[in-house]
Amino acid sequence: MGSYLRPEGLEDAVAALADGRCTVLAGGTDFYPARVGRAPGLAADDRILDITALDGLRGITQTAEGFRIGALTTWSDVLRAPLPPLFTALKQAAREVGGVQIQNAGTLAGNLCNASPAADGVPPLLAMDAEVELTSQGGSRRLALDDFILGNRKTAKRADELLTALHIPAFSTRSRSAFLKLGARKYLVISIVMVALLVDLDEDGTVVKARVAVGSCAARAHRLPAVEGALTGQPFDEDLRARIGEEQLDPLAPIDDIRGTAGYRREAAVALIRRGLDALLLQQEGA
């Protein structure tokens, strides 16, 4: 028999998930389109857990460790929040998530749980070393985002767990980030390639941390260790562009599809990384 629950407390929410049979509903921007063509109302086996009344799961707070982003935080919340340059890439990605109506309803946690290879939020959060917080009746655990998303529409979340928050570690105030997306048109488009970059600098302007993540070029988004290694320890200047090449793109495995060939995606990934470095340099000059 179908059912609909909208608990107001986290304890009640995870209790409802204990048997692993509920479908979690937050923004609904993936849930409702998936039901197009089905009969109206709940199907006989639908058990919906609406978590939108869990007010404690919404908002961005700074902690001793860095930042905590509640699971119900929307893309519009991210855009409105006064955040440091570390979050520039995430804000730029937020503007690419559908139209304003989708940004107002869709949540960051839902974007991650959906685990699409083209999920706009994943590359920036990978570049920010994000961790996910998963809560069940047995307690909470944290996983690196890179360990949470396993493949196309596959995550490490158990059926009895609720993604309750994202955790971003502290970077220095000199950190900068950027997000670039290539699509067939400017707006409302699934990406051909997308890239997020983050650099943290020392007082002399040397790159002490580099994070580069690419989406839409494999079954899930990936960090690029070879690119990060080529940038780390280098002066943060325009010469960094020349250090980026296709030989550094492992573990990407792009495919041919209607949006582009594998070869085009590889070339585009290199071009976007170089443009992203240019964008970071402009940010630094304007700081």
C-alpha positions in Angstrom: 0.0 0.0 0.0 1.4 3.4 -0.9 2.1 6.0 1.8 3.3 9.5 2.3 5.2 10.7 5.3 6.4 14.2 6.2 8.2 14.0 9.6 9.3 17.1 11.4 12.2 15.5 13.3 15.3 13.7 12.0 14.7 10.8 14.4 11.3 10.1 12.9 12.8 10.4 9.4 15.5 7.8 9.9 13.0 5.6 11.7 10.9 5.6 8.5 13.9 4.7 6.5 14.9 1.7 8.7 13.3 -0.9 6.5 14.9 0.5 3.3 11.6 0.8 1.4 11.0 4.6 1.3 11.9 6.9 -1.5 13.2 10.2 -0.2 11.6 13.4 -1.6 13.3 16.8 -1.1 13.2 19.3 -4.0 11.5 16.8 -6.3 13.2 18.0 -9.4 14.2 14.4 -10.3 11.4 12.5 -8.6 8.5 14.2 -10.5 10.0 14.0 -14.0 10.6 10.3 -13.5 6.9 9.8 -12.9 5.7 11.4 -16.2 3.3 9.1 -17.9 2.3 7.2 -14.8 -1.2 7.2 -13.4 -1.9 10.1 -11.0 -1.6 9.5 -7.2 0.6 7.0 -5.4 1.2 3.7 -7.0 0.5 0.6 -4.8 4.1 0.2 -3.8 5.1 3.9 -3.4 6.3 4.9 0.0 7.4 8.5 0.0 9.4 10.2 2.7 9.1 14.0 2.3 12.0 15.5 4.3 11.2 19.2 3.5 9.9 19.8 7.1 13.3 19.0 8.6 14.3 22.6 9.1 17.6 21.7 10.7 18.9 20.3 7.4 18.9 23.6 5.6 21.5 26.3 5.6 25.3 26.9 5.4 27.3 27.4 8.5 31.0 27.9 9.2 32.5 25.5 11.7 35.8 24.9 13.3 36.6 22.4 10.6 35.4 24.5 7.7 31.8 24.7 6.4 28.7 22.6 6.8 26.0 22.6 4.1 22.7 21.1 5.2 21.1 18.5 2.9 18.0 20.7 2.2 20.1 23.7 1.1 19.0 24.7 -2.4 21.0 26.1 -5.2 19.4 29.5 -4.7 20.5 29.4 -1.1 24.1 28.9 -2.3 23.8 31.8 -4.7 22.4 34.2 -2.0 24.8 33.2 0.8 27.8 35.5 1.5 30.6 33.0 1.0 34.4 33.3 0.4 36.1 32.9 -3.0 36.5 29.2 -2.2 32.8 28.8 -3.1 33.0 30.7 -6.5 32.9 27.4 -8.5 29.9 26.1 -6.6 28.1 29.4 -7.1 28.9 29.3 -10.8 27.6 25.7 -11.0 24.5 26.7 -9.1 23.6 29.1 -11.9 23.8 26.2 -14.4 21.3 23.9 -12.6 18.2 24.4 -14.8 16.2 27.6 -14.5 15.5 29.7 -11.5 12.5 27.6 -10.5 14.7 24.5 -10.4 17.4 26.4 -8.5 14.7 27.4 -5.9 13.6 23.9 -5.3 16.5 21.6 -6.1 18.9 20.6 -3.4 22.6 20.0 -3.4 22.1 16.7 -1.6 19.6 15.6 -4.2 22.0 16.4 -7.0 24.6 14.1 -5.4 22.2 11.3 -4.6 20.9 11.3 -8.2 24.6 10.6 -9.2 24.3 11.6 -12.9 27.6 11.8 -14.7 26.5 15.3 -15.8 25.5 16.5 -12.3 26.7 20.1 -12.2 27.3 20.2 -8.5 29.7 17.2 -8.3 32.9 18.7 -9.9 33.0 21.8 -7.7 32.3 19.8 -4.5 35.0 17.2 -5.5 37.4 20.1 -5.9 36.5 21.4 -2.5 37.3 18.0 -0.9 33.7 17.6 0.2 32.5 14.9 2.5 28.9 13.6 2.8 27.2 12.9 6.1 24.9 9.9 6.1 22.6 9.3 9.0 20.6 6.2 10.0 19.1 4.8 13.2 22.5 3.3 13.9 24.2 6.7 13.9 26.1 8.8 11.4 29.1 8.3 9.2 31.1 10.5 6.8 32.4 9.6 3.4 34.6 11.5 0.9 32.4 12.5 -2.0 34.9 10.6 -4.3 33.9 7.4 -2.3 30.2 8.2 -2.2 29.5 8.4 -5.9 30.3 5.0 -7.4 29.1 5.4 -11.0 26.2 6.4 -13.2 23.2 6.7 -10.7 25.1 4.6 -8.1 26.1 5.8 -4.7 27.4 4.2 -1.4 24.3 5.4 0.5 22.4 2.5 2.1 18.6 2.3 1.7 18.2 3.0 5.4 20.4 6.1 5.3 19.6 9.8 4.8 22.2 12.2 3.4 22.0 14.9 6.0 24.9 17.3 5.3 28.0 18.1 3.2 31.2 19.1 5.0 33.8 21.3 3.3 37.3 21.5 5.0 39.0 24.8 5.7 41.2 26.3 3.0 43.2 29.5 3.4 41.6 32.9 2.6 43.9 32.9 -0.5 42.0 29.9 -2.1 40.2 30.5 -5.4 37.9 28.3 -7.5 36.2 28.4 -10.9 33.7 26.2 -12.8 33.2 26.1 -16.6 30.7 24.1 -18.5 30.5 23.4 -22.2 27.1 22.6 -23.8 25.3 22.8 -27.1 23.8 26.1 -26.0 24.2 28.7 -23.3 21.4 27.8 -20.8 19.3 24.8 -19.7 21.6 22.2 -21.2 23.3 18.9 -20.3 27.0 19.4 -20.4 29.4 18.0 -22.9 32.3 18.6 -20.5 32.5 20.5 -17.3 35.5 21.4 -15.2 36.0 22.7 -11.6 39.4 24.1 -10.4 40.5 25.2 -7.0 43.9 26.5 -6.0 45.2 27.5 -2.6 48.2 29.7 -2.5 50.9 30.6 0.1 51.9 34.1 0.9 54.4 34.2 -1.9 51.8 33.2 -4.6 52.9 29.6 -5.0 50.3 26.9 -5.5 50.2 24.8 -2.3 47.0 22.9 -3.1 45.5 22.2 -6.5 42.2 20.5 -7.1 40.9 19.8 -10.6 37.7 17.8 -11.3 36.0 17.0 -14.6 32.4 15.8 -15.2 30.6 14.3 -18.2 33.7 12.5 -19.3 33.2 9.2 -17.5 30.5 7.3 -15.6 31.1 9.8 -12.8 33.1 12.9 -12.3 36.8 12.5 -11.4 39.6 14.4 -9.9 42.7 14.6 -12.2 45.8 13.8 -10.0 48.3 14.4 -12.9 47.0 17.9 -13.5 46.9 18.7 -9.8 50.5 17.5 -9.5 51.6 19.6 -12.5 50.2 22.7 -10.8 51.3 22.1 -7.2 54.4 23.9 -6.1 54.4 26.2 -9.1 54.2 30.0 -9.2 50.6 31.0 -9.8 51.0 32.8 -13.1 50.0 32.4 -16.8 52.8 29.8 -17.4 50.6 27.2 -15.7 48.5 26.9 -18.9 51.4 25.3 -20.7 51.7 22.6 -18.1 48.3 21.1 -19.0 47.9 18.4 -21.7 45.8 15.5 -22.8 48.4 13.0 -21.4 47.2 14.1 -17.9 43.6 13.2 -18.3 43.5 9.7 -16.7 41.1 8.5 -15.2 38.7 10.0 -17.7 37.0 7.7 -20.1 34.8 9.8 -22.4 32.3 8.2 -24.8 30.8 9.1 -28.2 27.2 10.2 -28.0 24.8 12.7 -29.6 26.5 15.6 -27.7 30.1 15.0 -28.8 32.7 12.4 -29.6 35.2 11.0 -27.0 38.1 12.8 -28.8 36.2 16.1 -28.8 35.5 15.7 -25.1 39.2 15.1 -24.3 40.3 18.2 -26.3 37.5 20.3 -24.7 38.6 19.1 -21.2 42.1 20.5 -21.7 40.8 23.7 -23.2 38.4 24.2 -20.2 41.1 23.5 -17.7 43.3 26.1 -19.3 40.4 28.6 -19.4 39.7 27.9 -15.8 43.3 28.8 -14.9 42.8 32.1 -16.8 39.7 32.7 -14.7 41.5 32.0 -11.5 44.3 34.4 -12.5 41.7 37.1 -13.2 40.2 36.5 -9.7 43.6 36.9 -8.2 44.3 40.1 -10.0 40.9 41.5 -8.8 41.3 40.4 -5.2 
